[in-house]
Amino acid sequence: MIDKPAVTSALSILGLFALWVVAATLSAFPQILPQPWALLEPFQREIANGKLPYHLGATLLRVIWAFCLAMAFGVALGLAMGRSERLNRWLDPWLVIFLNLPALVLIVLCYLWIGLNETAAIVAVTLNKIPNVATFIREGARALSPDLDAMAQVYRMSWMARLRHVTLPQLAPYIAGAARAGVAVIWKIVLVVEFLGRSSGIGFQIHLYFQLFDVRMVLVYSLSFIVVMLAVEWLLLQPWERRVRRWRTA
């Protein structure tokens, strides 16, 4: 049976590539906008010499670290704020400040305070994402069913059992939404972090070829990571989100 959403997504991407081909043809300046097939040779070369796998791996590692830390702290903070109105009143101004603090400012400050190292890079990305995750989860915590809480109290469930069987299943759609939004934002911030102060990663390579005004190589490294993130989105995050939302439609 044909998966219609998958076919629609594939046709949409083909349409985007067709638009790219038309734009490149009309511009007639390969140095500014090369045709998609013009990227095949440099892509194969970067794969063969090991540079693309190395820098892609460095960026992925930073994304994974920042994502896990941001989700862990963000879920805990959002759950606490959603369940305690007093705590929410105290911490909500902090959340608003960090939500509106430009990522670039936080990245620069982390580099100045901690140094040009991996710790500063990961801390900067994590701090940029925690407020977004906390906001998602806070709304989910506010929507928790009081009837289920009352049931847990009647059956004298331990806090761990209550968390596992009552709270997390209700929060799962919000966690999935925060995760999807988190991946989309985190990898972009990681590229900025690498652009500004790292010696490896996709962002570092984009910075290098930006200085050389090599549009082909900028596109090669950008598209390679976009493909990886699309694979994560389509193969992991979207199926997981559909799975955790099934109970709402059952």
Phi and psi in degrees as a GROMACS rama.xvg file:
@    title "Ramachandran Plot"
@    xaxis  label "Phi"
@    yaxis  label "Psi"
@TYPE xy
-76.7677  130.731  ILE-2
-82.1731  103.325  ASP-3
-61.941  -42.6242  LYS-4
-59.5148  -37.8846  PRO-5
-66.2706  -40.6914  ALA-6
-64.2633  -42.432  VAL-7
-60.9686  -43.6868  THR-8
-62.83  -42.3672  SER-9
-64.0411  -43.6291  ALA-10
-64.7024  -36.7895  LEU-11
-62.8934  -43.2212  SER-12
-67.2401  -39.4003  ILE-13
-61.2287  -38.1776  LEU-14
-63.8836  -37.7046  GLY-15
-64.9024  -41.9888  LEU-16
-65.5776  -37.6496  PHE-17
-62.7426  -39.9747  ALA-18
-63.6281  -38.6643  LEU-19
-61.255  -46.3526  TRP-20
-60.8413  -44.0502  VAL-21
-63.4405  -44.8042  VAL-22
-63.6794  -41.2198  ALA-23
-66.8025  -36.5237  ALA-24
-67.1936  -42.6769  THR-25
-69.1945  -36.0588  LEU-26
-70.3917  -36.9702  SER-27
58.961  25.5407  ALA-28
-128.073  91.4452  PHE-29
-59.7077  -25.4135  PRO-30
-69.3765  -24.5612  GLN-31
-94.9326  -49.2333  ILE-32
-140.489  95.6886  LEU-33
-75.272  160.378  PRO-34
-69.8266  153.802  GLN-35
-55.3066  -40.3333  PRO-36
-70.609  -15.5436  TRP-37
-71.9222  -11.9625  ALA-38
-87.9058  -11.6247  LEU-39
-63.361  -44.6806  LEU-40
-64.422  -50.4254  GLU-41
-65.298  -31.4777  PRO-42
-63.9828  -47.1277  PHE-43
-63.2531  -36.937  GLN-44
-65.8261  -42.5295  ARG-45
-69.5654  -31.0242  GLU-46
-68.1186  -45.1298  ILE-47
-65.0959  -40.2753  ALA-48
-84.3934  -0.722585  ASN-49
84.3359  -1.79293  GLY-50
-69.7585  -44.4169  LYS-51
-64.0009  -48.1627  LEU-52
-59.5161  -38.4753  PRO-53
-64.3639  -51.0734  TYR-54
-71.1988  -34.8376  HIS-55
-64.0192  -42.1523  LEU-56
-63.7234  -40.5472  GLY-57
-62.3821  -43.0306  ALA-58
-67.2385  -42.7636  THR-59
-61.0036  -39.9523  LEU-60
-62.7855  -42.5233  LEU-61
-65.8696  -39.5684  ARG-62
-62.0144  -44.3855  VAL-63
-63.9487  -46.2798  ILE-64
-60.1344  -51.3063  TRP-65
-63.7661  -40.3349  ALA-66
-62.9036  -47.7374  PHE-67
-63.4607  -44.3896  CYS-68
-65.8708  -44.2202  LEU-69
-64.8625  -39.7703  ALA-70
-68.1053  -42.0765  MET-71
-63.2367  -52.8944  ALA-72
-70.0786  -38.6247  PHE-73
-65.8775  -41.8119  GLY-74
-64.8386  -45.2132  VAL-75
-62.326  -44.7947  ALA-76
-66.8557  -45.0294  LEU-77
-63.7788  -39.5653  GLY-78
-65.5966  -42.8425  LEU-79
-64.0995  -42.6636  ALA-80
-69.1583  -35.3981  MET-81
-71.587  -27.6865  GLY-82
-92.434  -17.8493  ARG-83
-125.32  108.657  SER-84
-66.0518  -32.9314  GLU-85
-66.1194  -46.6945  ARG-86
-62.6781  -38.1089  LEU-87
-62.7191  -39.2965  ASN-88
-63.364  -36.018  ARG-89
-73.7109  -41.2645  TRP-90
-94.5513  -15.6867  LEU-91
-58.8627  -41.1344  ASP-92
-60.8929  -37.4459  PRO-93
-62.0074  -43.0047  TRP-94
-62.4962  -43.0129  LEU-95
-63.0007  -42.3446  VAL-96
-62.0011  -47.8549  ILE-97
-71.7599  -29.443  PHE-98
-65.6777  -32.102  LEU-99
-98.9426  -2.84703  ASN-100
-76.0634  121.731  LEU-101
-58.3665  139.346  PRO-102
-58.4447  -37.5451  ALA-103
-60.7851  -40.7631  LEU-104
-63.7952  -45.3948  VAL-105
-65.8003  -37.7746  LEU-106
-63.6844  -47.2699  ILE-107
-62.2121  -43.11  VAL-108
-63.7731  -41.0896  LEU-109
-63.6803  -40.2291  CYS-110
-65.1269  -38.613  TYR-111
-71.1965  -39.0341  LEU-112
-81.9733  -40.8814  TRP-113
-99.4088  -33.3913  ILE-114
117.203  167.764  GLY-115
-82.804  75.444  LEU-116
-141.56  177.703  ASN-117
-65.3654  -36.6368  GLU-118
-59.406  -47.1954  THR-119
-61.7289  -41.1538  ALA-120
-62.3218  -47.5447  ALA-121
-70.6468  -39.8138  ILE-122
-61.5665  -42.4073  VAL-123
-61.566  -45.1945  ALA-124
-67.1577  -42.0528  VAL-125
-62.018  -46.6859  THR-126
-64.3119  -30.5594  LEU-127
-69.2069  -30.0214  ASN-128
-97.7024  -26.4374  LYS-129
-52.871  -46.243  ILE-130
-59.7897  -36.9065  PRO-131
-65.6259  -44.8485  ASN-132
-63.6831  -44.7598  VAL-133
-60.3067  -37.7807  ALA-134
-64.382  -44.747  THR-135
-57.2304  -52.1093  PHE-136
-70.2451  -33.9605  ILE-137
-58.5954  -43.6811  ARG-138
-65.3299  -36.7197  GLU-139
-66.198  -40.4695  GLY-140
-64.525  -34.772  ALA-141
-68.92  -23.548  ARG-142
-93.2369  3.51914  ALA-143
-61.6695  143.222  LEU-144
-72.9692  122.424  SER-145
-67.6595  -27.0836  PRO-146
-64.758  -40.564  ASP-147
-68.5392  -34.962  LEU-148
-63.0632  -43.1035  ASP-149
-63.46  -39.1102  ALA-150
-62.2164  -42.5629  MET-151
-62.3262  -36.3335  ALA-152
-70.2032  -39.785  GLN-153
-60.9904  -42.463  VAL-154
-86.188  4.66219  TYR-155
52.0927  48.0829  ARG-156
-71.7135  142.821  MET-157
-68.1353  162.584  SER-158
-62.9306  -33.3589  TRP-159
-68.7511  -44.1717  MET-160
-64.37  -39.5255  ALA-161
-64.2934  -41.9414  ARG-162
-62.5296  -43.6077  LEU-163
-73.7551  -41.6754  ARG-164
-102.083  -17.343  HIS-165
-115.363  -51.7906  VAL-166
-77.8916  -54.7731  THR-167
-62.5299  -39.7487  LEU-168
-59.5184  -35.7246  PRO-169
-73.8945  -32.2616  GLN-170
-81.5925  -15.0067  LEU-171
-53.0982  -44.4061  ALA-172
-62.5756  -35.4275  PRO-173
-70.9807  -38.2415  TYR-174
-64.524  -41.6729  ILE-175
-63.3749  -42.6602  ALA-176
-63.0742  -42.126  GLY-177
-64.5967  -36.724  ALA-178
-66.195  -44.459  ALA-179
-62.7792  -47.7542  ARG-180
-65.0907  -34.5371  ALA-181
-64.9511  -45.1566  GLY-182
-62.2733  -42.0177  VAL-183
-62.7048  -35.1524  ALA-184
-86.2449  -42.2472  VAL-185
-60.75  -43.7517  ILE-186
-68.4122  -28.8663  TRP-187
-68.7823  -40.7971  LYS-188
-68.5457  -36.3954  ILE-189
-59.7909  -40.2103  VAL-190
-62.7666  -38.8167  LEU-191
-65.7276  -42.3105  VAL-192
-58.5181  -45.6348  VAL-193
-68.26  -37.2981  GLU-194
-60.156  -37.974  PHE-195
-87.2886  -32.8993  LEU-196
-154.925  20.3639  GLY-197
-119.456  161.467  ARG-198
-108.982  17.7725  SER-199
-154.76  164.892  SER-200
106.536  166.362  GLY-201
-62.7486  -41.4132  ILE-202
-62.2328  -38.4643  GLY-203
-63.4835  -43.9068  PHE-204
-66.2162  -38.7972  GLN-205
-62.0471  -41.5536  ILE-206
-61.2211  -43.2131  HIS-207
-60.4323  -49.839  LEU-208
-78.5636  -19.6831  TYR-209
-63.9357  -42.2579  PHE-210
-65.0386  -31.388  GLN-211
-87.5039  -3.08423  LEU-212
52.6675  44.6476  PHE-213
-101.862  92.2342  ASP-214
-65.2866  -36.6542  VAL-215
-58.9709  -46.5727  ARG-216
-71.1768  -34.2808  MET-217
-60.4739  -43.9994  VAL-218
-68.1002  -37.9431  LEU-219
-59.2923  -50.1366  VAL-220
-71.9728  -36.3896  TYR-221
-65.8296  -49.2783  SER-222
-67.3319  -33.2243  LEU-223
-61.0307  -42.032  SER-224
-76.2255  -33.1985  PHE-225
-61.5081  -39.8114  ILE-226
-62.1595  -43.0127  VAL-227
-62.2847  -44.363  VAL-228
-67.2057  -35.2299  MET-229
-65.7542  -38.4867  LEU-230
-63.2184  -42.8841  ALA-231
-62.1122  -42.8171  VAL-232
-63.8325  -48.3132  GLU-233
-79.7781  -34.7125  TRP-234
-91.7346  -24.6692  LEU-235
-116.795  -58.2704  LEU-236
-72.3169  -46.7704  LEU-237
-64.9953  -44.8168  GLN-238
-61.185  -38.0311  PRO-239
-64.4012  -42.291  TRP-240
-64.0219  -41.5093  GLU-241
-62.9565  -37.1954  ARG-242
-66.3753  -45.1004  ARG-243
-75.1144  -14.9217  VAL-244
-92.8883  -4.03749  ARG-245
-62.0734  -35.2327  ARG-246
-64.1024  -22.8645  TRP-247
-73.465  -24.7239  ARG-248
-108.795  1.58881  THR-249
